[in-house]
Amino acid sequence: MTDVSAVDIDIDLDHAPQEQPASSSRAMPWLVATGVTVVAAALGLTLTLRSGSAPACAAGRALVAAPPTGNATHNGKATFYDSKGAGGNCSNPAAPANRLYVALGPTEYSAGAACGGFLDVTGPKGTVRVLIMDQCPECAPGHLDLSREAFARIADPVQGLVPVTYRAVVNPPLPGPLTFRMKEGASQWWFAVRVGNHGNPLRSVEVRQGDSGAWQSAARQDYNYWLIASGAGPGPFSIRVSDVYGNRVTVGGVRMAPGQVQNSTVRMYGRGAVAATPRASASARPPGNRPAVTPTPARRPVEVAKASTSASGTPSAQSAAANARWCTG
């Protein structure tokens, strides 16, 4: 593990069924027989569940949600869509400059755990590297919804749907040091930060007031902000970031400046960091009072622009086969 520190920087259960009048004396036996059948079916279902047998639908739900990681190669299929410049469910400020991105189904998107990682996707025409920045609600595991530009790198767009293989990129080249963005509405009583330029999927984000005291664990939200609902104080903060491969760094001097991107000098891995205070991209705004409700997830994308070659990492399990449903933009 690397630890780098920079001190600065339709059964309706709500309504009773309508009564149907009997049309003849033959209706009663039919109702009795039906009632017996329903009771028997219910008992059979109860006995089945108690004996440990799981219905097919329950077996499908048992699929573990996790982003693609490690060296494992997965088989799947790809379609394409257009985010129209927006940054997707990962709350990136915009789509990457090279327009090479992907949306994953809920299982592999894993409530935001995949955000900011990269995949190498291989199709009939070649391989493309894409940033994970969005969720495709209708996509099964193995179904990648690529940007139109990324799809054109691996197949003829006229095909619409093609078989692919894909794998996670471990420790991809970083576009720059870590960035931090406090969410609109954040204050000393409600802490929410988005971390950018981390390269690999993140495992945890911890926060403390100043450079001493106890660390507080932030909870990842599915829109890719890390939240401490009771707040972490007025700042400035030290923020400790860990990824799924054991890289861990600490950045100091992160201010409570909602809506601003603060650029540090600390990289998630690779060359060492220079101690410095993060600088804001705009003038500071004073912290506000605690918001009445949790702010709505912002639909924006990446402080990440480009990526190149991959490195090796730890193997992971193969994802389940994808179904044939398509995602729309």
C-alpha positions in Angstrom: 0.0 0.0 0.0 1.3 3.5 -0.9 0.5 6.2 1.6 1.6 9.7 0.5 0.9 12.8 2.6 1.0 16.5 1.8 0.5 18.6 4.9 -0.9 21.6 2.9 -2.7 21.6 0.1 -50.8 -6.6 -10.4 -52.0 -7.7 -6.9 -53.3 -4.5 -5.4 -52.6 -4.8 -1.6 -54.1 -1.4 -0.9 -57.6 -2.0 -2.1 -59.9 -5.0 -1.5 -60.9 -6.9 -4.7 -64.3 -5.9 -6.1 -67.1 -8.4 -5.2 -68.5 -10.2 -8.3 -72.2 -11.3 -7.9 -72.8 -15.0 -8.6 -74.6 -15.5 -11.9 -75.9 -19.0 -11.1 -75.7 -21.8 -8.6 -72.7 -23.1 -10.4 -70.6 -20.1 -9.4 -70.0 -21.4 -5.8 -68.2 -24.6 -6.7 -65.9 -22.6 -9.0 -65.1 -20.1 -6.3 -64.5 -22.9 -3.8 -62.2 -24.8 -6.2 -60.4 -21.6 -7.0 -59.9 -20.8 -3.3 -58.5 -24.2 -2.7 -56.1 -23.8 -5.6 -54.9 -20.4 -4.4 -54.4 -21.6 -0.8 -52.5 -24.7 -2.1 -50.3 -22.6 -4.3 -49.6 -20.2 -1.4 -48.7 -23.1 0.9 -46.5 -24.7 -1.8 -44.6 -21.4 -2.2 -44.2 -21.1 1.6 -42.9 -24.6 1.9 -40.5 -24.0 -1.1 -39.1 -20.9 0.5 -38.8 -22.5 3.9 -37.0 -25.5 2.4 -34.3 -23.2 1.1 -35.2 -23.2 -2.6 -34.9 -19.7 -4.2 -37.2 -18.5 -7.0 -35.4 -17.6 -10.3 -36.0 -13.9 -9.8 -34.4 -14.0 -6.3 -31.4 -15.8 -7.8 -31.0 -12.9 -10.3 -31.1 -10.4 -7.5 -28.4 -12.2 -5.7 -25.8 -11.0 -8.2 -23.2 -9.0 -6.3 -22.8 -5.4 -7.4 -19.1 -4.5 -8.1 -17.2 -2.5 -10.7 -14.8 -4.3 -13.1 -11.4 -4.4 -11.5 -8.1 -6.3 -11.9 -6.8 -8.2 -14.9 -9.9 -10.3 -15.7 -11.2 -10.2 -19.2 -15.0 -10.0 -19.5 -17.3 -11.0 -22.4 -20.2 -8.8 -23.3 -21.8 -6.6 -25.8 -21.8 -2.9 -26.7 -24.3 -0.3 -27.9 -23.8 3.5 -28.0 -25.5 6.7 -26.9 -24.7 10.4 -26.8 -24.5 12.3 -23.4 -24.7 15.6 -25.4 -21.7 16.9 -23.5 -23.1 16.2 -20.0 -21.0 14.4 -17.5 -23.3 11.6 -16.6 -24.4 10.1 -13.3 -20.8 10.4 -11.9 -21.3 14.2 -11.6 -18.4 15.0 -13.9 -18.4 18.7 -14.9 -18.6 17.6 -18.6 -17.9 14.7 -20.9 -14.2 14.1 -21.4 -12.5 16.2 -24.1 -11.8 13.1 -26.3 -15.5 12.0 -26.0 -14.5 8.5 -25.1 -16.7 7.3 -22.3 -19.0 4.5 -21.2 -22.2 4.0 -19.1 -22.5 0.7 -17.1 -25.5 -1.2 -15.9 -26.5 -0.9 -12.3 -24.6 -4.0 -11.2 -21.2 -2.9 -12.6 -21.9 0.8 -11.9 -22.3 -0.4 -8.3 -24.0 2.8 -6.9 -21.1 5.0 -8.1 -18.2 2.7 -7.1 -17.1 2.4 -10.8 -17.0 6.2 -11.3 -13.6 7.6 -12.6 -12.2 4.2 -13.6 -11.2 3.2 -17.1 -12.0 0.2 -19.3 -10.2 -1.1 -22.4 -12.9 -2.4 -24.8 -12.2 -4.6 -27.8 -14.6 -5.1 -30.7 -14.5 -6.2 -34.3 -12.3 -3.2 -35.4 -10.0 -2.7 -32.5 -9.6 -1.5 -28.9 -10.6 1.8 -27.3 -10.0 3.1 -23.7 -13.0 4.7 -22.1 -13.8 6.6 -18.9 -16.6 5.3 -16.7 -18.8 8.3 -16.2 -22.4 7.2 -16.4 -25.1 4.6 -15.5 -27.3 2.8 -18.0 -30.3 1.7 -15.9 -31.5 -0.9 -18.4 -28.1 -2.5 -19.1 -27.4 -6.0 -17.6 -23.9 -6.9 -16.5 -21.6 -7.1 -19.5 -23.7 -4.6 -21.6 -21.6 -1.5 -22.2 -23.2 1.7 -23.5 -20.4 3.5 -25.2 -20.2 7.0 -26.6 -20.8 7.1 -30.3 -17.1 8.1 -30.8 -15.9 5.2 -28.8 -18.2 2.7 -30.5 -16.9 3.9 -33.9 -13.3 3.0 -32.8 -14.3 -0.7 -32.3 -17.1 -1.3 -34.9 -19.2 0.2 -37.6 -21.9 2.3 -36.0 -24.4 0.9 -38.5 -24.2 -2.4 -36.6 -25.7 -0.8 -33.4 -24.9 -3.8 -31.2 -21.7 -5.8 -31.3 -20.0 -8.5 -29.1 -17.0 -7.1 -27.1 -14.4 -8.1 -24.5 -13.3 -5.6 -21.9 -11.1 -5.3 -18.9 -10.3 -2.7 -16.2 -7.3 -0.5 -16.6 -5.2 -0.7 -13.5 -3.2 2.5 -12.5 -3.9 4.3 -15.8 -1.8 7.4 -16.6 -3.2 10.3 -14.6 -4.2 13.6 -16.3 -3.0 15.5 -13.2 -3.1 15.7 -9.4 -6.3 15.1 -7.4 -9.0 17.6 -7.5 -11.8 18.3 -4.9 -15.2 19.9 -5.4 -17.5 20.7 -2.5 -21.1 20.3 -3.5 -23.5 23.3 -3.6 -25.1 23.6 -0.2 -22.2 22.1 1.7 -21.3 23.8 5.0 -19.8 23.0 8.3 -23.0 21.0 9.1 -23.3 19.1 5.9 -20.2 17.8 4.1 -20.2 16.5 0.5 -17.1 16.4 -1.8 -16.3 14.9 -5.2 -12.8 13.7 -5.8 -11.4 13.9 -9.4 -8.3 12.5 -11.3 -8.0 9.4 -9.2 -7.6 7.0 -12.1 -8.7 3.8 -10.3 -12.1 3.3 -8.7 -12.0 4.6 -5.1 -12.5 2.5 -2.0 -12.8 5.2 0.7 -12.6 8.9 1.5 -11.9 10.0 5.0 -12.0 13.6 6.4 -10.8 15.5 9.4 -10.8 19.1 10.5 -7.3 20.5 10.1 -4.3 18.2 10.3 -5.1 16.4 13.6 -7.9 14.6 15.3 -10.0 11.6 14.4 -10.8 10.7 10.8 -14.4 10.5 9.8 -15.5 8.1 7.0 -17.5 9.7 4.2 -20.3 7.7 2.6 -20.2 7.3 -1.2 -23.4 8.5 -3.0 -24.5 7.0 -6.3 -24.0 10.4 -7.9 -20.3 10.1 -6.9 -20.1 12.6 -4.0 -18.8 11.5 -0.6 -21.1 12.6 2.2 -20.9 13.2 6.0 -24.5 14.1 6.8 -23.7 15.6 10.2 -20.9 17.7 8.7 -17.1 17.8 9.3 -16.6 21.3 10.6 -15.8 24.6 8.8 -12.5 23.5 7.3 -9.9 23.6 6.0 -9.7 19.8 5.9 -7.3 17.0 5.5 -8.8 14.4 3.1 -7.4 10.8 2.9 -8.3 9.0 -0.3 -7.8 5.2 -0.9 -8.4 3.3 -4.1 -9.3 -0.4 -4.7 -5.7 -1.4 -5.3 -4.3 0.0 -2.0 -3.0 3.4 -3.2 -3.6 5.9 -0.5 -2.8 9.6 -0.2 -3.6 12.5 2.2 -4.2 16.1 1.0 -4.3 19.0 3.4 -5.7 22.5 3.2 -8.9 21.6 1.3 -11.3 24.5 2.0 -15.1 24.7 2.4 -15.7 26.4 -0.9 -19.0 25.0 -2.4 -19.1 24.8 -6.2 -15.4 25.3 -6.7 -12.9 22.8 -8.1 -9.7 22.9 -5.8 -6.6 21.6 -7.5 -4.0 19.9 -5.3 -0.5 18.9 -6.1 -0.9 15.3 -4.8 -1.2 12.5 -7.3 -3.0 9.3 -6.4 0.0 7.2 -7.4 3.1 7.5 -9.5 5.5 10.4 -8.9 5.6 12.1 -5.5 3.5 15.1 -4.6 4.7 18.6 -3.8 3.4 20.1 -0.6 1.1 23.0 -1.5 -2.3 24.4 -0.7 -5.1 23.6 -3.2 -6.0 26.6 -5.3 -9.6 27.4 -6.2 -10.7 27.9 -9.8 -13.0 30.7 -8.7 -13.4 33.2 -5.9 -14.4 31.7 -2.5 -18.0 31.7 -1.5 -18.8 31.8 2.3 -20.3 28.6 3.7 -24.1 28.7 4.0 -26.4 27.2 6.6 -27.3 23.6 6.7 -29.6 22.8 3.7 -33.2 21.9 4.5 -32.9 18.8 2.3 -30.1 16.8 0.6 -29.1 18.6 -2.6 -30.2 17.0 -5.8 -27.5 15.0 -7.6 -25.8 17.1 -10.2 -25.6 15.5 -13.6 -22.2 16.7 -14.8 -18.9 14.8 -15.9 -15.1 14.7 -15.7 -12.1 16.6 -14.6 -10.3 13.8 -16.5 -9.4 14.3 -20.1 -7.2 11.6 -21.6 -5.7 8.2 -20.9 -3.2 5.9 -22.5 -1.7 2.5 -21.7 -2.8 0.0 -19.0 -0.9 -1.7 -16.2 -1.4 -5.0 -14.4 -3.4 -5.6 -11.2 -5.3 -8.1 -9.2 -7.7 -10.5 -10.9 -11.5 -10.3 -10.3 -14.4 -12.5 -11.0 -16.0 -12.6 -14.5 -19.2 -10.6 -14.9 -22.5 -12.4 -15.7 -23.7 -12.6 -19.3 -25.5 -9.6 -20.6 -29.1 -9.6 -21.9 -30.1 -8.1 -25.2 -31.8 -4.9 -24.0 -30.5 -1.7 -25.4 -29.9 1.6 -23.6 -31.1 4.9 -25.0 -29.3 8.2 -24.6 
